[in-house]
Every structure is written in C-alpha cells, then in structure tokens.
C-alpha cells in the first residue's frame, strides 16, 4: 500500500527557515497577512462586507500609535502583504487586499481610510478599493487612481452595523 507523502522542497524549507528567523513581531504580521485574505473572502460570502468589516474592527482593537511608528507600521504591513503575495500567491481582490491592510494597520494603532472609486470602461462600470493615510494612497499608485471617480468621503461599510 503506497501513501502519498509530501516532501517539502528546498525552496519551501528555505522560506520556512527565513520566516522562523524573523523577529516575533514581524512573524505575527506576516502570519496575519497570510490568514486575513482567505478569512475576509470567506466572510464576505458568509456574512457580507458590512459585518466582516465590523468584525475586523473589533478584532483589531483600539491602540494608539505615534507618527514615527505609523510610517514604520505602513512600510512593514505593505512588505508583509508583498511577501505573502510573492511567496504564496495569497492576495485577493482589491477590496480584500485593502481591508487586510486596513486591519493590519488598525491592529498596530494606525487609523487609515478605505476609499472606493468607479470608472466606465467599454460600457462596463468598474470599481476599485484602496487605503489612504492622510490623503495619500498606500496600496495603489496615484496614476491609476486618477482614472477613477472617487467617492468624496472614505467608505466605512460597518457604520451602525451592530447597533
């Protein structure tokens, strides 16, 4: 009787060793960046966007961050998302990626804004989501964003969701 045994490749082992060598805080960030996109995607289907964002807000908790830490938190969270996307292909739609980044930063005490824009291309309406900090986009370049009509105010799907 032959069983299928999965033998990790050298590349997989190297990635695992690299991950384990990271400082504890960075390992936690990468793990969150890995686990949040599939959770958010499944949660959208099961309970909807509004309740998903409300749950993420509660899970993230309330923390306070100062300015130097804010810039570092943004850089580290974006880096964690890139590592997970490049290494494992985990990312999701623009809304999933944006809510993931929003949650990662909120857990580190940084309040960002979820923005949504629309555009019409070949008769089809397209939507796009991204995160901004103090009016600057964090996970999208400004050239791309100029092609969208942006809602005037940031989007918060979960306002009054659980009241």
Order of alpha helices (4+ residues) and beta strands (2+ residues): alpha-alpha-alpha-alpha-beta-beta-beta-alpha-beta
